[in-house]
């Protein structure tokens, strides 16, 4: 249940606290005092739209904080834990603020959360029924949704199965349409891919081939220069064996001279002996390099024929890289992707046949599931009609009857193939008419309240909020409305904003939204009424005068009637 709501800077309310109780809570007050802000605050608390125009003029932001007692082992507590929030001794604290610029923030159990989290929790915490809900219920789609909600779990499972089949049916239908209407485009794409793959297959490129050919072309194009360089380096290291031995000038001869000089004095100083050994090692290394240089010089030959072949192959590969990638590796990757895509395109005919078969199966499945939904809705419609008609009898409309028409259609929709319409039979012999045509203003309010009370009984939520659903009702019907709401409050917390004293008299707790005007700023606060104060407020609601003797007598009579009704129920 909602235990307490603190409101700051919302509409005409500067600061107020709603101290709520279990059972039947009623909120009253003069027109313009801010009763609507009470409902608005509850809407914000449970994820409703944040309207910056609702922020009190001059205030930086509007803030609503609610304390809600929840079952620590229930689904709400589990969802709170999933959001990373915590309960405070079985109490959930929700805070919602709206800045004058329109920025909205939500906190759950001390943790900042998206507003959508509050909306998710609201499904298990509260059901709000107001005049705007009445207007929405006049829409055919809303009437179908309302009947589905009343049908409950009996409809939920087959509806989930239908929804899954319906979504797949739409996907298959879209795929079939694409495959059959874009046949020419797909054929053109396949021809282009096939041409490219044939061109690449004919060339037979190999991974890294372009880089290898570039290096080979570079060597062949500079063969003489490379051979001269290798020969020159070889002679510098080992000397020219054909040259006359006058003065040794090659590296190996000079190393030999240096090593011989050091070997001759090795016995006198070990340091020079170590250096002589290192010179020997250097000699071995240089000898190896010289040998490789000689072999390289012999291997390098100018080969114009090979160079021409390499250049021709590079030109062929360049033609591929211009079309299919910046390198041969990218060309090969393109070929791999294109082969897969071509296989997909060439398999379209087989794919179309498979999709047509699946489409036929899904259509039949949808037809079966839609028929099942129709049957469940029809049975629920009968129960719903009887329940609402019973409520109408208690609301001083004993001859009225609600009829729910469930009409199957040929078209599959997201929720089945049914059209659902609520109709009112105002009196015996009258034709069933749509709600907005078959009832006067006062009758429509009673019909809507009857529907909402039936819904409330079917809704597994602990708190119900009714915002002036008794508009246009008076007299005996108003007393019956109060009695019905009090009966609902035996199994749930009920919060009602009303202007009818006959309804307010049945409340377990009476909250007054009072307005004071000091000449500059209008402020509204909320107070709990007991005893004499409650009689005065009911008198004002009845006669427009707080101290009217007739009004007071009538108020006391209403309170006595409500007390007797509670005792009889107990």
C-alpha positions in Angstrom: 0.0 0.0 0.0 1.0 3.6 -0.5 1.8 4.8 3.1 2.8 8.4 2.5 3.3 10.9 -0.4 5.2 14.1 0.0 4.6 16.8 -2.6 6.7 20.0 -3.2 6.3 22.7 -5.8 3.6 20.9 -7.9 0.9 23.2 -9.3 -0.8 25.2 -6.6 0.7 22.9 -3.9 3.8 24.5 -2.3 4.3 21.6 0.2 1.9 18.9 1.3 2.0 15.4 2.8 -0.6 12.8 2.0 -0.8 10.5 5.1 -2.7 7.5 3.6 -4.1 4.5 5.4 -5.2 1.0 4.3 -8.8 0.7 3.1 -10.8 3.7 1.6 -9.0 7.1 1.4 -10.9 10.0 0.0 -9.5 13.4 -1.1 -11.9 16.4 -1.3 -11.5 20.2 -1.6 -12.9 23.2 -3.3 -12.5 23.7 -7.0 -8.9 24.9 -7.8 -7.6 23.8 -4.4 -5.3 21.2 -6.0 -7.1 17.9 -5.8 -6.0 17.1 -9.4 -2.4 17.6 -8.3 -2.8 14.7 -5.8 -3.5 12.4 -8.7 -0.8 14.0 -10.8 1.7 13.4 -8.0 0.8 9.7 -7.9 1.1 9.5 -11.7 4.6 11.0 -11.5 5.6 8.7 -8.7 4.8 5.7 -10.9 6.5 6.9 -14.1 3.8 9.2 -15.6 4.7 11.9 -18.2 6.7 14.8 -16.7 5.0 18.1 -17.7 7.2 21.2 -16.8 4.1 23.3 -16.8 3.0 21.5 -13.7 5.9 23.0 -11.8 4.7 25.7 -9.3 5.5 29.2 -10.6 8.7 30.5 -9.1 9.9 27.0 -8.0 13.0 25.4 -9.6 11.4 22.0 -9.6 8.5 19.8 -8.5 9.3 16.8 -6.3 7.2 13.9 -5.2 8.4 11.3 -2.7 6.4 8.2 -1.9 6.7 5.6 0.8 5.2 2.2 -0.2 4.9 -0.8 1.9 5.7 -4.0 -0.1 6.1 -7.7 0.5 9.8 -8.3 1.0 9.4 -11.7 -0.7 7.2 -10.6 -3.5 7.8 -9.7 -7.2 8.1 -6.0 -6.5 10.9 -6.6 -4.0 12.7 -8.8 -6.5 12.4 -6.2 -9.2 13.8 -3.5 -6.8 16.8 -5.8 -6.1 17.3 -6.3 -9.9 17.5 -2.5 -10.3 20.2 -2.4 -7.6 18.0 -0.6 -5.1 17.1 -1.5 -1.5 14.0 -1.6 0.7 14.0 0.3 4.0 12.4 -2.2 6.4 9.9 -3.5 3.9 9.3 0.1 2.7 10.1 1.2 -0.8 11.0 4.9 -1.2 10.4 6.4 -4.7 11.4 9.9 -5.6 10.5 11.8 -8.8 11.5 15.3 -9.7 10.7 17.5 -12.7 12.6 20.8 -13.3 11.0 23.9 -14.7 13.1 23.2 -17.8 11.5 19.8 -18.2 14.4 17.6 -17.0 13.0 14.5 -15.1 14.8 12.3 -12.6 13.8 9.2 -10.7 15.2 7.5 -7.7 14.2 4.1 -6.4 15.3 2.8 -3.0 18.1 5.4 -2.9 19.4 4.6 -6.4 19.0 6.7 -9.6 17.0 4.7 -12.2 15.4 5.3 -15.6 11.7 6.4 -15.4 10.8 3.2 -17.3 11.8 1.3 -14.2 9.0 3.1 -12.3 6.5 2.2 -15.1 7.5 -1.4 -14.8 6.9 -1.4 -11.0 3.6 0.4 -11.4 2.1 -2.6 -13.1 2.3 -4.5 -9.8 1.6 -1.6 -7.4 -1.2 0.6 -8.6 -4.1 0.9 -11.1 -5.3 4.4 -11.9 -8.8 4.9 -13.2 -9.8 8.5 -14.2 -11.9 10.5 -16.6 -9.1 10.3 -19.2 -9.3 6.5 -18.9 -13.0 6.7 -19.6 -12.4 8.4 -22.9 -9.7 5.9 -23.8 -12.0 3.1 -23.0 -14.4 4.3 -25.7 -11.8 3.4 -28.3 -12.3 0.0 -29.9 -8.6 -1.0 -29.4 -8.9 -0.1 -25.7 -12.0 -2.2 -25.3 -10.2 -5.2 -26.7 -7.3 -4.7 -24.4 -9.7 -4.2 -21.5 -11.4 -7.5 -22.2 -8.0 -9.3 -22.6 -7.0 -7.9 -19.2 -10.2 -9.2 -17.6 -9.7 -12.6 -19.3 -6.4 -12.9 -17.4 -4.1 -15.9 -17.5 -6.6 -18.0 -19.5 -5.9 -15.7 -22.5 -2.2 -14.7 -21.8 -0.6 -18.0 -22.8 -2.4 -18.6 -26.1 -2.0 -14.9 -26.9 1.8 -15.2 -26.4 1.8 -18.2 -28.8 -0.3 -16.2 -31.3 2.0 -13.1 -31.0 5.1 -15.2 -31.7 3.5 -16.9 -34.7 2.1 -13.6 -36.0 5.6 -11.9 -35.9 7.2 -14.9 -37.7 4.3 -14.8 -40.3 5.1 -11.1 -40.9 8.8 -11.8 -41.3 8.1 -14.7 -43.8 5.6 -12.5 -45.7 8.2 -9.7 -46.0 10.9 -12.1 -47.1 8.7 -13.7 -49.8 7.7 -10.2 -51.1 11.3 -9.2 -51.3 12.4 -12.4 -53.0 9.6 -12.3 -55.6 9.5 -8.6 -56.4 13.3 -8.0 -56.6 14.0 -11.0 -58.9 15.5 -8.8 -61.6 17.8 -7.0 -59.3 19.0 -10.2 -57.7 19.6 -11.7 -61.2 21.7 -8.6 -62.2 23.7 -8.9 -58.9 24.3 -12.6 -59.5 25.6 -11.9 -63.1 28.0 -9.3 -61.8 29.3 -11.6 -59.1 29.6 -14.5 -61.5 31.7 -12.3 -63.9 34.0 -11.2 -61.2 34.5 -14.7 -59.8 35.3 -16.1 -63.3 37.8 -13.3 -63.9 39.6 -14.0 -60.6 39.5 -17.8 -61.2 41.0 -17.4 -64.6 43.9 -15.3 -63.2 44.5 -17.7 -60.3 46.1 -15.1 -57.9 47.9 -16.4 -54.8 48.0 -14.8 -51.4 50.9 -12.3 -51.3 51.8 -12.8 -54.9 51.7 -9.1 -55.8 54.3 -8.2 -53.1 56.6 -11.1 -54.2 56.4 -10.1 -57.9 57.1 -6.5 -57.0 60.3 -7.5 -55.2 61.4 -9.8 -58.1 60.8 -7.0 -60.6 62.9 -4.7 -58.5 65.8 -7.3 -58.5 65.6 -8.1 -62.2 65.4 -4.4 -63.2 68.7 -3.7 -61.3 70.6 -7.0 -61.8 73.9 -5.4 -63.1 73.9 -2.9 -60.3 73.2 -5.6 -57.6 75.9 -7.9 -59.1 78.5 -5.1 -59.1 77.8 -4.2 -55.6 78.1 -7.8 -54.3 81.4 -8.3 -56.2 82.8 -5.1 -54.9 81.9 -6.0 -51.4 83.3 -9.5 -51.8 86.7 -8.1 -53.0 86.8 -5.6 -50.1 86.4 -8.5 -47.7 88.6 -11.2 -49.3 90.4 -9.5 -52.1 90.6 -10.2 -55.8 92.4 -13.6 -56.3 93.4 -12.5 -59.8 95.0 -9.3 -58.7 98.8 -9.1 -58.1 99.7 -9.5 -54.5 101.6 -6.3 -53.8 100.1 -4.8 -50.6 97.1 -6.7 -49.0 94.2 -4.3 -48.8 91.2 -6.6 -48.2 89.6 -6.9 -44.8 90.5 -10.5 -44.2 94.2 -9.8 -44.9 94.2 -6.8 -42.6 92.4 -8.9 -39.9 95.0 -11.6 -40.3 97.8 -9.1 -39.8 96.2 -7.6 -36.7 95.6 -11.1 -35.2 99.2 -12.2 -35.9 100.5 -9.1 -34.2 98.4 -9.8 -31.1 99.1 -13.6 -31.0 102.8 -12.8 -30.9 102.5 -11.1 -27.5 99.6 -13.2 -26.1 101.9 -14.7 -23.4 102.7 -11.3 -22.0 99.2 -10.0 -21.4 95.9 -12.0 -21.4 93.9 -8.9 -22.4 95.6 -8.8 -25.9 95.0 -12.6 -26.1 91.3 -12.1 -25.6 91.2 -9.4 -28.3 93.1 -11.7 -30.7 90.4 -14.3 -30.1 87.7 -11.8 -30.9 89.5 -10.9 -34.1 89.4 -14.6 -35.0 85.7 -14.6 -34.5 85.3 -11.5 -36.7 87.3 -13.2 -39.4 85.0 -16.3 -39.4 81.9 -14.0 -39.6 83.4 -11.9 -42.5 84.5 -15.0 -44.3 80.9 -16.3 -44.2 79.5 -13.0 -45.5 82.1 -13.0 -48.3 81.1 -16.5 -49.3 77.4 -15.5 -49.4 78.3 -12.4 -51.4 80.1 -14.6 -54.0 77.1 -16.9 -54.3 74.7 -13.9 -54.6 76.9 -12.3 -57.4 76.9 -15.6 -59.3 73.1 -15.9 -58.9 72.2 -12.5 -60.2 71.7 -12.4 -63.9 70.0 -10.0 -66.2 67.0 -11.9 -67.5 64.9 -9.7 -69.8 62.5 -12.6 -70.6 61.7 -13.2 -67.0 61.4 -9.5 -66.3 58.9 -9.1 -69.1 56.9 -12.1 -67.7 56.9 -10.6 -64.2 55.7 -7.2 -65.5 53.0 -8.9 -67.5 51.7 -10.8 -64.5 51.8 -7.7 -62.3 49.7 -5.9 -64.9 47.2 -8.8 -64.9 47.0 -8.6 -61.1 46.7 -4.8 -61.2 43.6 -5.2 -63.3 42.0 -7.3 -60.5 43.1 -4.9 -57.7 41.5 -2.0 -59.5 38.1 -3.7 -59.4 38.0 -5.9 -56.3 40.5 -4.7 -53.7 43.7 -2.8 -53.0 45.8 -6.0 -52.8 45.7 -9.6 -54.0 44.7 -10.6 -50.5 41.7 -8.3 -50.6 40.8 -9.6 -54.0 40.8 -13.1 -52.6 38.7 -12.0 -49.7 36.2 -10.3 -52.1 36.0 -13.6 -54.0 35.2 -15.5 -50.9 32.4 -13.2 -49.8 31.0 -13.0 -53.4 31.0 -16.8 -53.7 28.9 -17.0 -50.5 26.5 -14.3 -51.7 26.2 -15.9 -55.2 25.3 -19.3 -53.6 22.7 -17.4 -51.6 21.3 -15.7 -54.7 21.3 -18.9 -56.7 19.5 -20.7 -53.9 16.6 -18.1 -53.9 14.2 -20.4 -55.9 14.6 -23.2 -53.4 14.4 -20.6 -50.6 11.1 -19.2 -52.0 9.5 -22.7 -52.0 10.6 -23.2 -48.4 9.2 -19.8 -47.4 5.9 -20.5 -49.2 5.5 -23.8 -47.4 6.3 -22.1 -44.0 3.9 -19.3 -44.8 1.1 -21.7 -45.4 1.9 -23.5 -42.2 2.0 -20.3 -40.2 -1.3 -19.1 -41.8 -3.0 -22.3 -40.6 -1.4 -22.0 -37.2 -2.6 -18.4 -36.9 -6.1 -19.4 -37.9 -6.2 -22.0 -35.1 -4.7 -19.7 -32.5 -7.0 -16.9 -33.5 -10.0 -19.2 -33.2 -8.8 -20.2 -29.7 -8.5 -16.5 -28.7 -12.0 -15.8 -30.1 -13.4 -18.6 -28.0 -11.6 -17.4 -24.8 -12.7 -13.8 -25.4 -16.3 -14.9 -26.0 -16.4 -16.8 -22.7 -14.7 -13.9 -20.9 -17.2 -11.4 -22.5 -20.1 -13.3 -21.1 -18.7 -13.2 -17.6 -17.6 -9.6 -18.0 -21.1 -8.6 -19.2 -22.8 -10.3 -16.3 -20.4 -8.8 -13.7 -20.8 -5.2 -15.1 -24.6 -5.6 -15.3 -24.6 -6.7 -11.7 -22.6 -3.6 -10.8 -25.0 -1.3 -12.8 -27.9 -2.7 -10.8 -26.2 -1.7 -7.6 -25.5 1.8 -9.1 -29.2 2.5 -9.6 -29.4 1.3 -13.2 -31.4 -1.9 -12.6 -32.7 -2.2 -16.1 -29.4 -1.5 -17.9 -27.3 -4.2 -19.4 -23.8 -4.4 -20.9 -23.2 -6.5 -24.0 -19.7 -7.3 -25.2 -19.6 -8.2 -28.9 -16.6 -10.3 -30.0 -16.7 -10.4 -33.8 -14.1 -12.5 -35.7 -12.6 -10.9 -38.8 -10.7 -12.2 -41.9 -7.6 -10.1 -41.1 -4.9 -11.3 -38.7 -3.8 -8.5 -36.3 -1.2 -8.2 -33.6 -3.7 -9.5 -31.0 -5.7 -12.0 -33.0 -8.6 -11.6 -35.5 -11.3 -10.2 -33.3 -13.1 -6.9 -33.1 -14.4 -6.2 -29.6 -17.0 -3.6 -28.8 -18.8 -2.8 -25.5 -22.5 -1.8 -26.0 -25.1 -0.6 -23.6 -28.7 -1.8 -23.5 -30.2 1.1 -21.5 -33.6 -0.6 -20.8 -35.4 -3.8 -21.9 -36.4 -3.6 -25.5 -33.7 -1.0 -26.3 -31.1 -1.8 -29.0 -27.5 -2.4 -27.9 -25.7 0.9 -28.7 -22.0 1.9 -28.4 -21.1 3.3 -25.0 -20.7 6.9 -26.3 -24.1 6.8 -27.9 -26.2 4.6 -25.6 -25.7 6.5 -22.3 -26.2 10.0 -21.0 -23.3 11.8 -19.2 -24.4 10.6 -15.7 -25.2 7.1 -17.0 -21.8 6.9 -18.8 -20.0 7.8 -15.6 -21.8 5.0 -13.7 -21.2 2.5 -16.6 -17.5 3.4 -16.5 -17.3 3.1 -12.7 -19.0 -0.3 -12.9 -16.5 -1.4 -15.6 -13.6 -0.1 -13.5 -14.8 -1.8 -10.3 -15.0 -5.1 -12.3 -11.5 -4.5 -13.7 -10.3 -3.6 -10.2 -11.5 -7.0 -9.0 -9.6 -8.7 -11.8 -6.4 -6.6 -11.3 -3.9 -8.2 -8.9 -2.7 -4.8 -7.6 -2.8 -3.6 -4.0 -3.8 0.1 -4.7 -6.5 1.6 -6.9 -6.8 5.3 -7.6 -10.1 6.8 -8.9 -10.1 10.4 -10.1 -13.6 11.9 -10.1 -15.1 8.9 -11.9 -18.4 9.9 -10.1 -18.7 13.1 -12.2 -22.3 13.7 -13.3 -23.8 11.4 -10.6 -25.8 12.3 -7.6 -28.5 11.2 -5.2 -29.0 7.5 -4.5 -26.6 6.5 -7.3 -23.8 8.5 -5.5 -24.5 6.6 -2.3 -24.2 3.3 -4.2 -20.9 4.5 -5.7 -19.5 5.1 -2.2 -20.8 1.7 -1.1 -19.1 -0.1 -4.0 -15.8 1.7 -3.5 -15.9 0.9 0.2 -16.6 -2.8 -0.6 -13.6 -2.8 -3.0 -11.5 -1.2 -0.2 -12.0 -4.3 2.0 -9.5 -6.2 -0.2 -7.3 -3.4 -1.4 -6.2 0.2 -0.7 -8.5 2.7 -2.6 -7.7 6.4 -3.1 -10.6 8.4 -4.5 -10.7 12.1 -5.5 -14.3 13.1 -5.4 -16.7 16.1 -5.1 -19.6 13.9 -3.8 -20.2 13.9 -0.1 -22.2 10.6 -0.5 -18.9 9.0 -1.6 -16.7 10.8 0.9 -18.8 9.6 3.8 -17.9 6.0 3.2 -14.1 6.6 3.5 -11.9 5.2 6.2 -9.7 8.3 6.0 -10.8 11.8 4.7 -8.1 14.1 3.3 -8.9 17.8 2.6 -6.9 19.8 0.1 -7.2 23.3 1.5 -6.3 26.5 -0.3 -5.2 29.7 1.4 -4.6 33.0 -0.4 -2.4 35.6 1.4 -2.7 38.1 -1.4 0.4 37.1 -3.3 0.9 33.4 -3.3 -1.6 30.6 -3.3 -0.6 27.6 -1.3 -2.4 24.3 -0.8 -1.9 21.8 1.9 -3.4 18.5 2.8 -4.9 17.8 6.2 -6.6 14.7 7.7 -10.2 15.3 8.8 -11.8 13.7 11.9 -14.9 14.2 13.9 -16.3 17.8 13.7 -13.9 18.8 10.9 -15.2 16.0 8.7 -18.8 16.9 9.4 -18.0 20.6 8.4 -16.4 19.5 5.1 -19.3 17.2 4.2 -21.7 20.0 5.0 -19.8 22.3 2.7 -19.9 19.7 -0.1 -23.7 19.2 0.5 -24.9 22.7 0.9 -22.0 24.9 0.0 -22.0 26.2 3.6 -19.9 24.7 6.4 -22.2 25.7 9.2 -25.6 25.0 7.5 -27.7 23.2 10.1 -29.5 21.3 7.3 -26.2 20.4 5.7 -24.7 19.3 9.1 -27.7 17.1 9.8 -27.4 15.5 6.3 -23.7 15.0 6.7 -24.1 13.3 10.1 -26.8 11.1 8.5 -24.5 10.1 5.7 -21.7 9.2 8.2 -24.1 7.2 10.2 -25.3 5.4 7.1 -21.7 4.6 6.1 -20.9 3.4 9.6 -23.9 1.0 9.6 -22.9 -0.3 6.2 -19.4 -1.1 7.5 -20.8 -2.8 10.6 -23.2 -4.8 8.4 -20.3 -5.8 6.2 -18.2 -6.8 9.2 
